[in-house]
Amino acid sequence: MTMSADLLDRILEAVQVGETTDWEFKSAKGGFPGSFWETYSAFANTDGGIVILGAREDDRGVQLDGLTAAQLGEYQKILWDGLNNRGKVSRNLLDNDDVQPITIEQACLLAIHVPRAGRDARPVYVGPTPFGNTYRRRHEGDYRCTDDEVRRMLADADPAPRDYRILTGFTFDDLHLSSLTQFRQRFRAAKGEHAWLSLDDRELLERLGGWRKDRATGAEGLTLAGLLMFGKDQAIRDPEAAPLYFVDYREKLDPTTRWTDRVYPDGTWEANLFQFYQRVWPKLSAGLPVPFQLEGGMRRDETPVHEALREAFVNALIHADYSAPGGVVVERYPDRFIFGNPGILLVSLEQFRRGGVSECRNKALQKMFLMIGGGEQAGSGVDKIQSGWRSQHWRAPRIEIQSQPDRVRLTLPMISLIPDETLARLKTRFGAEIESLSPVELQALATADIEGAVSNARLQELLTDHPVDITRMLARLCQRGWLVSDNRRRWTTYRLTEETQPSRPGLFDAPHPQVSGIRDSSHKGPDSSHKGLDSSHKRERSSRRPWEALSPEEQQALAQQAEVIAKTQRARPETVRRTILELCRNHYLTVDQLAALLSRNTAGLRDRYLTPMTREGLLRLRYPESPNRPDQAYTTADEL
């Protein structure tokens, strides 16, 4: 990491924003902070980040304490000694350029860049053993990984692909041989008279990676890939194979019906990956509003969009971590496709978006799908998805990383960048002023209208502007009253102001699917509970009012209640908690409204008070089924 004007700008911006997924500020007044090593582990096991020693964050934001010249030298020695001590941390990922003294506002600080560890280097842990000492980054916190998470990291680090594992005790009797026969037919259709097609079933499986002999141990047998692709459903879910295996296709074309079509392991078919692909791909491709094309007078049924959709589908199957919970879930809506699979990305988000880097968790499965015309092996799959969607001038695909449990979620919207109906809605709202907007500003408002919210990260997928310029543009739209921010710092989202919010759900507002059972009937419980929540919310709205529904006199009364806290930054925590309870009694207040009343930093108020008080049952959420909503509000619990 070389010190540059761009990096200095990023640090200055981070000082204004505070701690986030990739920034951490640590005071070093009392010596080199011991918590540094947990953050080092967390950044290395997630997407990397920068630690600033000599600064701290409190309710007022980031405070620059600074370091003396003697501390700078001492702390750098402690850092390098620790990095090269296997009893302190498992691996040193840093180069000399990753550690640099910097000066901001006359405060001398130490900037430490921690890169993301490669899959073969994870887990990076503190102390002698990874179990109980491995961390990952979630928002601005370092969280200890569970033993299962550590085991999955260790499995990903193994140079042998996950699906090469030989399954002891499994035989050809565990295979659905009709699947293998149908695979041969598709293989021939895709590759012609390939030499492997003349082989018997055992030899063909060997070439595909579905049967393997370990030369070191002499062990021989069916691999996990062979069972996943061609196995019988019951055998796949054997405790010695993939007990958490689950595949699910959900078609939701009618909002009044839970499913218009569904394919999942219901006992009527052998739910291996090949059969799932056979059944689901025709349904997915039929949902594309793209006709066939003519090339040289010949009909071409496969367009770039079909290729992109198939790539996304196959990617979900070959990159899934079948030892993790959640299963592969494919959803089709009238205006989008969603692919979700368990596991973490084996490359960084930046590498994923750039394409050209292939890190596949299940290489044998990748080869099998490649032989029937699905999947790419040279790292060009992401490029194919993006270019295929671009060919229709649709909104860019969106990748989301989720944790607890780990999942990757890819959404492919079938909506143009700025649809006519969106432009009409914006013109109705803003009138002639809409004509004065730049293309970038118009895209931001259109995205907020279509997707329910917009963020800097999302606009980076749609635009070529620098992230700093995007931040400034979004701030201007907020100042003009066209967007409202949730002030969640580096992952801030922006929505159209209340009077411009679309009544329909946003494109990405659908909740993440939770796979809790196999039969449709298993979902009736959650449905009925949601109905109960909905009705209780209606009652709550009638008895507990949000800030906007209060009279000016009532708002002023709340401000007076908060005044004792607002006038000082050194209020005792118990006094702050008591005041929050008084403010929220019979009212719904958002974190922004509470922060304004109490003159506190939004993130600090949420992390230090609102979240813990909600966990303790002192506060209740207005939208408990969607805890991360930007407009989430808090009220005092009934029993208090």
N, C-alpha and C positions, 0 to 999 in steps of 0.2 A: 504494500500500500504506500504509494508515494504521496507526499503532501502536495496538494494542488489547490488552485482557487476553487475548483468544483467541490473538492472534499471539504475545504474550509466553509463553503456555503452550506454544505450538508450538515456540518457540525453546528453552525450557527442556527440553522433551521431546527435541528434536534434540540438545542437548548431552549428554543421557544416552544417546542411541542411537548417535550418531556419523554419519559421512558415509554418504549414501544416494543414491538416484536423484535426489532433489531438494534435497539439502543438501550444502554444501561448506564446510569450515573451512580458512582459510589464515592461517598465521602472517605477520605483517608486521613482525617485528623488524628485518629487514635492508632494509626499504623496501617500497614497493608491489610485491606479488608479480607477476612477469611472467606466471606461469601463469594469472592471473585471466582473461586474454583468451581462452584456450582453453576455460575453464569457461563463460565468457559465451557463446561460440559453441555449446558443447555443450548448455547449458540452452535456448538460444533455438531450436535445431534439434530439440529433443526435446519435453519437456513443461514447460519452465520450472523454476525453482528459486531457492533463496536461498543467497547466498554470505555467510559471516561472516568479516570481516577482524579479526584480533587473537586468533585461536584456532587451535589445531592439534590433530591427532589422532595419538596414538602407541599403543604397546601397552597403555597404561593407560587409554585412552579419550581424550575431548576435554579439552585443557588450555587454560584461559583466560589468555593472556598479557596481553591488554589493549593499548590504544593511549593515547598521551599526547594532550593537547589539541592540541598542535602537529601531531602525526601525523594526527589526525582531519581537520583543515583541509587539510593538504597532500594527503592521499590522496583527499579528495573532489574537489580541483582536478584531480589526475592522472586520476581516473576520468572526470570530465565532459570534460576536454580530449581524452582518448582516444576516448570515445564519439562525439565530434563531429569526429574526424579520420578521413577515409575511408582514409587510409594505414594506420591502426591496425586499425579494424574496419569492415565494410561498411555497418553500419546501427546507429543508436541506437534502442533499443526502450524506454528508460527515461523515466519522468516524475520530477519532484521527489520525489513521495511514495514512489518505489521505493528511495530511498537514505535511511537513517535511522541516526543514532547510538543505541545502546542501552546500558544498564548492567545487567550480571548479576554478582552476587556481587562487587560493587565493581570489576569489570573493565569498562572502556569499550570497546565494540566498534562496528564499522560493519556494518550489515545492508544487503545489496544484493539486491533482488528482481529477477530476470531473468524476464520473461514469455515464454511460448511465442510464437515468431514465426508470423504467419499464412502460409498457403501462398504468397502473393504476395511475401513478404519473405524466404523461404528460397531458397538457403542463406545464413545469417549466417556470415561467415568473418573470419579474422584476416589482415591484410595486404592486398596489392593484388589477389590472384587467389583464387578459391574452390578451385582444384585444389591439393591438398596442405595446405590451410589451413582446411578445414571440419571441425568436430567434432560428435559426438553423444554423449549420456550413456548409459552402460550400467552399471547398478548404481552404484557410487560412483566410477567412472572416466570420464575424458574420452578418447574414441577418435577418431583421425583417420579421416575417411570416405575410401573409395576413390573413384577418378575416376568409376566407374559410379554410385555412390550420389549423387555431386554432380550428375551429368548428370540423374538422375531427379528430384532436387529442382528443378533448373532447369526441367525439362519440366513439373513440377507447378505451378511459379510462373507459367508462361505463361497469360495469360487465355484463350487459345483452348484448349478441351478437347483432351485427348490424341487422342481418336478422330476429331477433325475433320480430321486431317492427310490431305492428298490424296496418294495413292500414284502416283508417276510410273511409267508403263509398264503399269499394270494396267487391264484392260478388262472388259466384260461376260462375256467368255469365262472369266474367273477366278471367276465366280459359279456357284453351284449353283442353277439357276433353279427347280428343284422346291421348294427351300426358300422361295424368294420366293412361289411359288404357295401353298404351305401356310400361309405367314404371312398372306397375304390372307384365307384361310379363317378363321383364328383371329381376325384383325382384325375381320372381319364378325361373327363370333359374339360378340365382346366389345363392339363399338361399334355394331352395326347397320349400316344403309346409310350409312356415313360418306362424305363427299364425296371423300376421297382414293382410295376404292376404285374410282372410275371412271377414274383416271389410268393411263397405261401404266407399264410397269416403271421406266423411267428417271425419269419425273416423280414416281412414288411414292417412289423412292429419294431424290430431291432433298428432298421434304417430310420424310422421316424422318431426313435427315442422312447418308445412305449414299452420296450423290453430291453434289459441291459444286464451285462455281466461285469462285475467288479473284478478287474484283473489282480488287484492287490489281495483281496480276501477270498476270491473264488465264488462269492455269492452271486446268484443269478436269479432273475425273476421279473415280474411285472413292475413297471415304475409307476410313480404317482401320476405322471402325465398320461400313461396308457390307460390307467383306471379312470381318471377324470374325463378323458375324451371318449372312451368306448365302454366304460364299465356299467354294471347294473347299479341302480340307484342305492339299494341297500348296502352293497359292497363299498360304494364310494363313501358312505357315511359311517363306515365301521370306525371304532375308536382308534384303530391303528392306521387309518388312511386320512380322511378329511371329515371328521365328525361335525364340523360347523358349515360344511358345504351347503349352499342354497343358491338357486338361480330363480329369477322372478321377472317376468315381462308383464307390465301393467299398461293397459291402454285406457286413457281417460279422455274420450272425445265428447262425452255428454256430461256437463257439470251436474246434472240431476241424478246421475248414476255413478255408483262407486267405481265400478270397472265396466267398460264396454267390451273388454276382452282381457283375458289373463292366461298366461302360461306359467305354471309353476309345478313343483313335484307333488302332484295330487294322487299318485298311485296308479294313474291310467297309462303312463308311459315311462320308459327308462330315462330318467332325467340326467343323462350325462351331457357334457358340453357339446358334443356333435349333434345330438338330437335337439338340444336347446337352440343351437344355431340354425338347424334345419327348419324348425318351427317358427322361429322369431324373425329371421331375416326377411322372408316374404312379407310379413306384416309391417316391418319397418320400411322397406323399400316402397310398399304400396302407399305409404303415407307421404311420399315426396310429391309435391305438385310440379314435377318436372317431366315433360314428355320425352319420348325417345328422340334420337337425332339421326340424321342421315349422313353417312361418310362414304364418298365414292359411290353413291347410289345404293349403299347397303344400310340396313337398319342397325343402329347401335343402341342397345337397350341400356348400357352402362354409361352414365354421364359422370363428370367430375363430382357432382353432388352425391350420386350413388356411391362412388368410390370413397368419398369422404365419410359418409354415414357408415359404410361397412368397416372402414378403418377404425372409427370410434367404437363400434360394436366389438370388433375383434380385440382391440386394445384393452377394453374392460375385462375380457375373458383371459387374456394371456398375461396381464400385469397384476391380476388379483392375487392377494395373499389368502390362500384357501385355509390357512390355519387361524385366521382372524375372524371375529364375528361380523355379522351383517349381510354377507352374501352379495352376489352380483345382482343389481336391480336396474332394469331397463324400463324407462317410461316414455310413452308417446302421448303427447298432447296435440291439439289442433295446430298450435303455433310453435312447438319445440319438441326436441328429443332430449332426454336426460339419461346419462349412463353413470352409474355409481358402482364402485368396487372397493372391497376392503383392502387395507394396507396403506403404506406411505409411498410417496414418489421416491424412486431411487436416484433421481437427479433433482437439482434445484428447480424452482419454478421458472427462474430466468433461463436455464438450459432447456427446460421443456418448451417454453414459448419460442426459443430460437430454433429448436429442431436440430437435426443433424447428429444427435447423440442418442445411441440406442443402449438402454439398460433394461433388459427384460428379466423379470423375476422367473418366468417359466419358459425357458428356451425351447424345450421339446414341444410344448403346446404351440409356440410360435412357428416352429417348423411344420407342424401338422396343418395349421391353418394356411400357411404359405403355400402348401402343396394343393390346396383347393381354391386358391385365388383370394385368400383373405390375409391381411396383415402385411407389414413391411419389415424388412430385416436391417435396412441400412440407416435407420434413424430418420427416415423421411416421412414417417406416418403423420406427425404433427403438421408438417408442411402440406401434406395432401389434404388433411382436414381443413386447414385454414384456407388454402387456395380453392378447394371445392366450394366452400361456403361463400368465399369472395366472388366466385363466378356468377352467383345469383344476386350479388349486392345485398346479402343478408347481414345482419348484425354479427359481429365476430363471436366465435365460440368462447365460452367462459369456463375456466378451470377453477375449482375450489378445493382447498385442502381442509379436511375436518379432523378433529381429534376426539378421543374418548367416545366411541372407538375410532381408530384411524380409518379414514375413507378418502377416496379421490372421487370428485364429482365433476363431470363434464356436461355442460348444457350447450346444445346447438339450436339457436333460435331461427325460426323461419320467418323473420320479420325484417323488412328493409331498414336501412339506417335511419331514415326519417320518413315514415309512412305518411300518405296524404291526410289520413284521419288525425294523426298526431299533430301535423302542421296546422290543421284546421282548429284543433282544440287550443293550441298555443296562440293562434291568431285571435280566437274568441276571447281568450283571457287577457292578452297583452295589447291587442289592437294594433295600431300602426307602429307601435314601438318595436314589434317583432322584426320589422324591416331593418332596424338599426343594429341588430345583433350580428356579430361575426359568425362565420360557419362553426367555429369551435364552441361559442356560447350557445348557438342553436342546437348543436349536437348534445351538449350537456343537459339542456332543458328537455330535449326529446328523449334522452336516455332516462331521465328521472320520470317522465310520463309513461314510457313504455315498460320499464323494468321495476318501477316502484321506487327506485332510489338510484343515485349515481355516486361514484367515488373516484378519487384520483386514479386508483389502480385500474378501475374499469375503463376510464377514458384513455389510459395508456394503451389499452388493447384496441381502441377504436381510432386513436389519433396519433400523429407523429410529433406532437408538441412535447417540450421538456416538462417533467413532473412539476418543477417549481412554477413554470408558467401556468400549468393547469390549476395548481393550488391558488394562485393569484386570481385567475379567471373565476373560479368557483367562489372565492371570497367576494369578488365584485358583484356576482349575481345574488349573493346573500345580502350585501349592502343595499342593493336595489329592491330587495323584498321579494324576489322571484323564487329563491331557494331558501330553505332553512336547514341548518347544520345540526347534527347531534353531538358535535364537539367531542368525538371520541378519538381525538388526536390523529395519529398517523393512519388509522383505519376509519377516519371520519366518513360518514355517508351524508348525502344531501338529498332532500326531498322537496318537491314543489310545496309552496306554502299551503296551509290548510285549505284555503278556498279553491286551490287549483288541483288538489289531490284527486286523481281519477278514482271513481267509485269501484272500478273493477280491480281485482288483484294484479299486482305487478308481475312481469314475466318471470322473475326469479323469487316470487314470494311463496311458492309452494313449499311446505315443510319437507324436511328430509325424511324419506321413508324409513320407518323402523321395522325391521323384519323380526317378528316375534313368534311366528308360527307358520304352519304349512297350509292349513285349510282356511278358506275364506271366512268360515264361521269364527275363527280366532280373532277376527278384527271387529266383531260386533261390540265387544266391551269398550274399546277405545272410542268407537263411534258414539255410543250412548253417553260416555263420560264427557265427550266434547260438547254434546248437546246440553248437558247439564252446565258446563262452564259457560256456554253462550248465554243461557237464560240467566245464570247468576250474574254475568257481566251486565245484562240489561237492568237487573235490579240494582246493582252497584251504581250504575251511572245515574239512576234516579235518586239515590240516597247520598252518594258521595260525589261531589262535583269537582271537575278539574279547574285549574286556575282561570281559564278563559270564561268559565261560567260564573265567576265571582264578580260582585259589584266592585267599583273602585274603592268604596269604603271597606269592604271585606279584604281586598288586596292590601290596602294600607294597614289594616289591623294585623295581618300576617307579617308585613314588613316590620312593624313595631315589635312583634314577638321575637323576630330574628335579630333585632338591633343589638342585643347584648353580645351576640356572637360576632356579628358583622363588624363591630367596632374594634375587635382585637383578633390577632392571629395566634394568641397564646391561650385560648380558652381550654379548660380541662375537657378531655374526651367525654366524660360522663355528662358534662353540661351540654356539649354539642349533641350528644345522642338524645338527651331529654328534650332539647329544643326541636330537633327533627321530629320526634314523636308528637310534640304539640302542634307543629306546623301541618303534619300529615293527618291529624285527627279529623275525620269527616271530609278530607280533601284528597284528591289525587294530584300530586306534584311530581314533575319530571326532575331529573338530575340537573338540567339547565336552570330550571326555576328555583330549585333549592340552592344551587350554587350562587345564583344572583342574590337571593334573599340573605344568604349567610356570608357573602363576599369570600367564597372559597373556590379553589381550583376544582373544575368539574371531575377530572379523573381521580384526584385525591379524595374528594368527597365520596365518590362511588366506591373506591377500593377500601377506604378506611372505615366507612360508616354504613353506607346503604347496603352493600353486598353482605357484610357480616350481620347486620341487623335483620336482613331478610332471611338469612340462614337460621338465625336464632328465633324466628317466628314473631319478632317485634313488628316487622313491616310486611305488607303483602303487595304483590305485583298486580297491576291493573290487567296485564295480559300474561298470566302465568304459563300459558301454553307456548308463548313466544318470548322468552326472557330477554332476548337480545334485540328486540324491536327498538329502533331509534327513538320512538315516542313513548317508550316504557315509562310508567308513572308508579308512584308509591303511595300507600295509605297505611294508617295504623291498623294492626290486626284487631279483629272484633273483640277478642277477649281482654284487651288492654283498656 
